[in-house]
Amino acid sequence: MKTVKELPDETIESFRSALRGELVLPEHPDYAEIRKVYNGMIDKYPGMLVMCVDVADVMYSVNFARENDLLLAVRGGGHNGGGLGLCDKGMVIDLSNLKNIRVDPSDNTVRVGGGNLWGEVDHATHAFGLAIPAGIISTTGVGGLTLGGGVGHLSRKYGLTIDSLIEADMVLADGSFVTVSESQNADLFWAIRGGGGNFGGVTSFKFRAYPVKEVIGGPTLWPIEKTPEIMAWYDTFIDSAPEDLNGFIATMVIPGPPFPEHLHNKQFCGIVWCYTGDKAKSEEVFKPILDMQPLFEHVGGMPYPSIQTLFDGLMPPGLQWYWRADHFNDLNEEISAQHLKYGSQIPTPLSQMHLYPISGAAARVGNTETPWAYRDAKYAGVIVGVDPDPKNAAKITQWCQDYWEALHPFSAGGAYPNFLMNDEGQERVKMSYKHNYDRLKTIKKAYDPKNLFRVNQNINPN
């Protein structure tokens, strides 16, 4: 495999002249800034970044990378924990200029560019009283979140993000452009709904949107010592809760404002709620929650985009991140004991653990209908070590790994692919796709036999 530095200058200049977008090389004055991704722990030095402005730029770039045997990464929103939108010495196809959103209120569908962020989509759809199920942080990229699955506030009501995907445009490893849907290239359409970036660069998406304008939501907090009690209650409560109500449970520290000062730098077991149902019934829905006597609650009405941006201020780009994850089928006493132990040892104020319920609409999709193989698991869990200071990288990584090792024996096996780091190995990828891995491998071999698209949670075709 070549590096960009090994290519003749005239080859690079010829490529540059074929592009509409900008070609960024290491000598570019803004190279240091342009190469950054959301996770400040990722420090990679691409040989070139192609700032694509149209599909033709993507096609030219894929062909150039293939013909010159370059390592290739595709970057959408740059939010991935493992930094899979970057590579060292090779090419990065940057889609951040491929931004376009068109809401069609006649059939409640939305076309979205491959470089859009979810906050941009929420802004556009909210004007029409619509929303697409998508994560919990608005700075997340549409492409990465969608291709890996898409768990968030609306999962119990409307399913994962991939369950709303109707169609996508892609550039394949041979440089060709295709549209995928249930009726066109159906095998590829199946594969990209959870199979990650293994199959090509997705330049646009078409989603089904749902009527969501205002929600009632926010956090409830209990002292960390109550973790076993709250987890046992939550594990039962969420089973029978209306699908209009979603709540993910966490062990966390309150780092500071906008929370009251008496909560700062203390550990909590928390649940962040989002209710999309009839406002007149909300008091009845939240009564059993408030009956658990949270130490703090701030649940109220807000526009849907507000709950999607609730954590943006606390989690700006550039922090140090380390993630580990698993699926779980329950929250038994042994599991909650580990959450109490490690939730009491959170090393930095932004580090935390989340458990997202996989129930309601998300669980009604079959385990083979999409590559997302854990529809029958009850929770998608993730532990994140987070801190602004690189000096704390080892500390947050060690806590995260220790927490995960303590919980893993009780897990269902694999992880939500968007929560995998890039250092976990091929067996973890296989376990996360479980019974769907062989089908994904067959499709990968048909469309990318030389594994050009391999800077991802890779499905090796060989």
C-alpha positions in Angstrom: 0.0 0.0 0.0 1.3 3.4 -1.0 1.3 6.6 1.0 0.3 10.0 -0.6 3.9 11.1 -0.2 5.0 8.4 -2.6 2.9 9.7 -5.4 4.5 12.0 -8.1 3.6 15.7 -7.8 2.1 15.6 -11.3 -0.3 12.8 -10.3 -1.5 14.8 -7.3 -1.9 18.0 -9.4 -3.8 16.2 -12.1 -6.2 14.9 -9.5 -6.5 18.3 -8.0 -7.5 19.8 -11.3 -10.3 17.2 -11.7 -12.0 18.3 -8.5 -14.5 21.1 -7.8 -13.8 20.8 -4.1 -10.5 21.7 -2.3 -7.6 19.2 -2.0 -6.0 19.7 1.4 -2.4 18.5 1.8 -0.2 18.6 4.9 1.3 21.9 3.9 -2.1 23.6 3.7 -2.2 26.4 6.4 -5.4 25.0 7.9 -4.4 21.3 7.7 -4.1 21.0 11.5 -7.6 22.2 12.0 -9.2 20.4 9.1 -7.8 17.0 10.1 -9.5 17.2 13.5 -12.5 15.0 14.4 -14.9 15.2 17.3 -12.8 12.9 19.6 -9.7 14.8 20.6 -8.0 11.5 21.5 -7.8 10.7 17.8 -4.6 12.2 16.3 -4.1 11.1 12.8 -2.3 12.7 9.8 -3.9 12.0 6.5 -1.8 12.4 3.3 -4.7 14.3 1.8 -8.2 15.4 2.6 -10.6 15.9 -0.3 -13.3 18.4 0.6 -15.9 17.1 -1.8 -18.6 19.5 -3.0 -20.6 17.0 -5.2 -21.0 13.4 -6.0 -18.5 13.7 -8.9 -15.8 14.7 -6.4 -16.6 11.5 -4.4 -16.4 9.3 -7.5 -13.1 10.9 -8.7 -11.7 10.4 -5.2 -12.7 6.8 -4.8 -11.2 6.0 -8.2 -8.0 7.8 -7.3 -7.6 6.0 -4.0 -8.2 2.6 -5.7 -6.0 3.2 -8.7 -3.1 4.5 -6.5 -3.5 1.9 -3.7 -4.1 4.4 -1.0 -5.7 3.8 2.4 -9.1 5.4 2.3 -11.3 6.9 5.0 -14.7 8.6 4.6 -15.7 11.4 7.0 -19.2 12.6 7.4 -19.8 14.3 10.8 -16.5 13.1 12.3 -18.3 12.1 15.5 -17.3 8.4 15.7 -15.6 7.5 19.0 -12.9 5.5 17.2 -12.1 8.2 14.8 -13.0 6.1 11.8 -13.4 9.2 9.6 -9.6 9.6 9.5 -6.5 7.6 8.5 -2.7 8.1 8.6 -0.9 8.8 5.3 -3.8 8.0 3.1 -6.8 9.8 1.7 -9.8 11.2 3.6 -13.0 11.8 1.6 -14.6 14.6 3.5 -18.4 14.9 2.9 -19.0 17.9 5.2 -19.8 20.2 2.2 -22.5 17.8 0.9 -25.2 19.5 2.9 -28.8 19.6 1.6 -32.1 19.0 3.3 -35.4 18.8 1.6 -38.6 18.1 3.6 -41.5 16.9 1.5 -44.7 17.4 3.6 -46.8 15.6 1.0 -45.5 12.2 2.2 -43.4 13.2 5.3 -40.1 12.2 3.7 -36.8 14.0 4.0 -33.7 14.0 1.8 -30.5 14.7 3.6 -26.9 15.1 2.3 -24.1 12.8 3.4 -22.3 15.6 5.2 -25.3 17.0 7.3 -25.4 16.9 11.1 -28.5 15.9 12.9 -29.0 19.4 14.4 -29.3 20.7 10.9 -31.9 18.1 10.1 -33.9 18.7 13.3 -34.0 22.4 12.4 -35.4 21.7 9.0 -38.0 19.1 10.0 -39.2 20.9 13.1 -40.7 23.6 11.0 -43.0 21.0 9.5 -43.8 19.4 12.9 -41.7 16.3 12.0 -38.7 14.4 13.3 -36.5 11.5 12.4 -35.3 9.1 15.2 -31.7 10.0 15.7 -29.4 9.9 18.7 -29.2 12.4 21.6 -26.5 14.9 20.5 -27.2 17.3 17.6 -23.6 17.6 16.5 -23.6 13.9 15.5 -23.2 13.2 11.7 -26.2 11.8 9.8 -24.0 9.3 7.9 -22.1 7.6 10.7 -25.1 7.4 13.0 -27.4 6.0 10.3 -25.0 3.5 8.8 -24.4 2.0 12.3 -28.0 1.9 13.5 -29.1 5.0 15.3 -30.3 4.7 18.9 -31.9 7.7 20.6 -34.8 9.5 22.3 -37.4 8.2 19.8 -36.3 4.6 19.6 -39.2 3.1 21.6 -41.8 5.1 19.6 -40.4 5.0 16.1 -37.5 2.6 16.0 -33.8 3.0 15.1 -32.7 5.5 12.5 -32.2 2.7 10.0 -35.8 1.8 10.4 -36.8 5.1 8.9 -34.3 4.9 6.0 -36.1 4.6 2.7 -33.3 5.1 0.2 -29.7 6.1 -0.2 -27.3 7.2 -2.9 -23.8 5.6 -2.8 -20.5 5.6 -4.5 -19.1 2.1 -4.7 -15.5 0.8 -4.6 -15.4 0.7 -8.4 -16.3 4.3 -8.6 -19.9 3.7 -9.8 -22.9 5.5 -8.4 -26.0 3.6 -7.3 -29.3 4.2 -5.5 -30.3 1.6 -3.0 -33.8 0.9 -1.6 -36.1 -2.0 -1.2 -36.6 -2.1 -4.9 -33.1 -1.1 -6.2 -30.0 -3.0 -5.1 -31.9 -4.5 -2.3 -28.9 -6.4 -1.0 -26.9 -3.3 -0.5 -29.9 -1.5 1.0 -30.1 -4.3 3.6 -26.3 -4.1 4.3 -26.1 -0.3 4.9 -28.8 -0.4 7.5 -26.4 -1.2 10.3 -23.4 -2.5 8.4 -21.5 0.7 8.7 -19.3 2.3 6.0 -18.1 -1.1 4.6 -20.0 -0.9 1.3 -19.2 2.6 -0.1 -19.5 6.3 0.5 -23.1 7.4 1.1 -23.7 10.8 -0.5 -27.4 11.2 0.4 -30.2 9.6 2.4 -34.0 9.6 2.2 -35.9 9.1 5.5 -39.4 8.7 6.6 -40.2 11.4 9.2 -42.8 11.3 12.0 -45.1 13.8 13.7 -43.1 15.1 16.6 -43.1 18.8 17.5 -43.1 19.2 21.3 -41.9 16.7 23.8 -41.9 16.5 27.6 -38.5 15.5 28.9 -35.4 16.0 31.0 -33.4 14.4 33.7 -34.2 12.8 37.0 -31.4 12.1 39.5 -30.9 9.9 42.5 -27.8 9.6 44.7 -25.4 7.0 43.4 -26.1 4.8 46.4 -29.6 4.2 45.1 -28.3 2.7 41.9 -29.4 -0.9 42.6 -32.9 0.2 43.7 -33.4 2.5 40.7 -32.1 0.0 38.2 -34.4 -2.7 39.6 -37.4 -0.4 39.4 -36.4 0.9 35.9 -35.9 -2.6 34.5 -39.5 -3.5 35.4 -41.0 0.0 34.7 -39.7 0.4 31.1 -41.2 -3.0 30.1 -44.8 -1.7 30.7 -44.2 2.0 30.0 -46.1 3.4 27.0 -44.0 3.6 23.8 -44.4 7.3 23.8 -42.0 7.4 26.8 -38.3 6.8 26.3 -35.7 7.0 29.1 -32.1 6.1 29.1 -30.5 5.3 32.5 -27.0 6.5 33.4 -24.3 6.6 36.1 -22.9 10.1 35.9 -21.4 13.1 37.6 -23.0 16.6 37.4 -20.1 18.7 36.1 -21.5 22.1 36.7 -24.0 24.6 35.3 -26.8 24.6 34.2 -27.5 22.3 37.1 -27.8 23.7 40.7 -24.5 24.2 42.5 -25.3 21.7 45.3 -25.2 18.9 42.7 -21.9 19.7 41.2 -19.1 17.1 41.1 -21.3 14.5 42.8 -22.1 11.0 41.4 -25.7 10.1 40.5 -27.8 7.4 39.0 -29.9 9.4 36.4 -32.5 8.8 33.8 -33.1 11.2 30.9 -36.7 11.0 29.7 -38.4 12.0 26.5 -42.2 11.7 26.1 -43.9 12.3 22.8 -47.5 11.4 23.7 -50.6 13.3 24.7 -49.7 16.2 27.0 -52.9 15.7 28.9 -51.7 12.3 29.9 -48.2 13.3 30.9 -48.9 13.8 34.6 -50.2 10.2 34.8 -47.2 8.9 32.8 -44.6 10.6 35.0 -46.4 9.9 38.3 -44.6 6.6 39.0 -41.3 8.2 38.1 -41.8 11.0 40.5 -43.1 8.6 43.1 -39.5 7.2 43.2 -38.6 10.6 44.8 -35.7 11.8 42.7 -33.3 14.1 44.5 -33.5 16.4 41.5 -35.8 16.5 38.5 -36.1 18.9 35.6 -38.8 17.5 33.4 -40.9 19.8 31.3 -42.2 20.7 27.8 -39.8 21.7 25.1 -39.4 21.7 21.3 -38.0 18.4 20.1 -34.7 20.1 18.9 -34.2 21.3 22.4 -33.9 17.8 23.9 -31.6 16.9 21.1 -29.3 19.7 22.1 -29.5 19.2 25.8 -26.0 17.9 26.1 -24.3 19.8 23.3 -22.9 22.4 25.6 -21.4 19.8 27.9 -19.9 17.8 25.1 -18.3 20.2 22.6 -15.9 18.8 19.9 -12.3 18.2 20.9 -12.7 16.4 24.2 -10.8 13.2 24.9 -13.1 10.2 24.5 -12.7 6.5 25.1 -15.7 4.1 24.6 -16.6 0.5 25.5 -19.9 -1.1 25.0 -22.1 -4.2 25.2 -25.8 -5.3 25.0 -27.6 -6.5 28.1 -30.8 -8.5 28.6 -31.6 -7.3 32.1 -30.4 -5.3 35.1 -30.0 -8.0 37.7 -28.5 -7.5 41.1 -25.0 -8.6 40.0 -25.1 -6.1 37.1 -26.4 -3.2 39.2 -23.7 -3.9 41.8 -21.0 -3.3 39.2 -22.8 -0.1 38.1 -22.8 1.1 41.8 -19.1 0.2 42.2 -17.8 1.9 39.0 -20.4 4.7 39.0 -19.0 5.6 42.4 -15.5 5.8 40.9 -16.2 8.0 37.9 -12.8 9.6 37.3 -13.7 12.9 35.6 -16.9 15.0 35.6 -17.9 14.2 32.0 -17.3 10.5 32.1 -20.5 8.4 32.3 -22.4 5.2 31.5 -25.6 5.0 29.5 -28.1 2.1 28.9 -30.5 2.7 26.1 -33.7 0.7 26.0 -34.2 -1.5 22.9 -37.9 -2.0 23.1 -41.2 -0.9 21.6 -40.8 -0.1 17.9 -37.0 -0.9 17.9 -37.7 -4.4 19.1 -40.4 -5.2 16.6 -38.0 -5.4 13.7 -36.6 -8.9 13.3 -33.0 -9.8 14.1 -32.3 -10.5 10.4 -34.4 -7.7 8.8 -31.4 -5.4 9.1 -27.8 -6.2 10.1 -28.5 -4.8 13.6 -28.4 -8.2 15.3 -29.5 -7.5 18.9 -33.2 -6.4 18.5 -34.0 -9.0 21.2 -31.6 -7.4 23.7 -33.1 -5.2 26.2 -30.4 -2.5 26.4 -27.6 -1.1 24.4 -25.0 0.0 26.9 -22.0 2.2 26.6 -19.3 3.5 29.0 -17.5 6.6 28.0 -14.4 8.1 29.6 -14.5 11.9 28.7 -12.2 14.8 29.7 -10.9 17.9 28.0 -7.3 17.3 29.2 -5.1 14.9 27.2 -3.2 14.2 30.5 -6.2 12.4 31.7 -6.5 10.1 28.7 -4.9 7.1 30.4 -7.1 7.6 33.5 -10.4 7.7 31.7 -9.4 4.8 29.4 -8.5 2.6 32.3 -11.7 3.3 34.2 -13.7 2.6 31.1 -12.0 -0.7 30.4 -12.2 -1.8 34.0 -15.9 -1.0 34.1 -16.5 -2.9 30.9 -14.5 -5.9 32.1 -16.6 -6.1 35.2 -19.9 -6.0 33.2 -19.0 -8.0 30.2 -19.5 -11.5 31.7 -23.2 -10.5 32.2 -23.6 -9.1 28.7 -25.5 -10.5 25.7 -22.1 -10.6 23.8 -21.6 -8.0 21.1 -22.0 -4.2 21.1 -23.9 -1.6 19.1 -21.5 -1.1 16.2 -21.5 2.7 16.6 -20.1 2.2 20.1 -17.2 0.0 19.2 -13.7 1.5 19.3 -11.2 0.7 16.5 -8.9 -1.3 18.7 -11.3 -4.1 19.8 -10.4 -6.6 17.1 -12.2 -8.6 14.4 -13.9 -11.0 16.8 -15.7 -8.2 18.5 -17.0 -7.0 15.1 -18.2 -10.5 14.3 -19.9 -10.9 17.7 -21.6 -7.5 17.2 -23.1 -8.6 13.9 -23.6 -12.2 15.1 -25.8 -14.3 12.8 -25.8 -11.5 10.2 -22.0 -11.4 9.7 -21.8 -14.0 7.0 -24.5 -12.3 4.9 -22.7 -9.0 5.3 -19.4 -10.7 4.2 -21.0 -12.1 1.1 -22.3 -8.6 0.1 -19.0 -7.0 0.9 -17.2 -9.5 -1.3 -19.6 -8.8 -4.2 -19.2 -5.0 -4.0 -15.8 -4.4 -2.4 -13.7 -7.6 -2.8 -10.4 -5.8 -2.2 -11.7 -4.1 0.9 -11.1 -0.5 -0.2 -13.6 0.7 2.4 -11.9 -0.8 5.5 -11.4 2.2 7.8 -14.6 1.2 9.7 -15.8 -1.7 11.9 -14.6 -3.8 9.1 -16.2 -6.8 7.5 -13.3 -8.4 5.8 -14.4 -10.0 2.5 -11.5 -12.5 2.5 
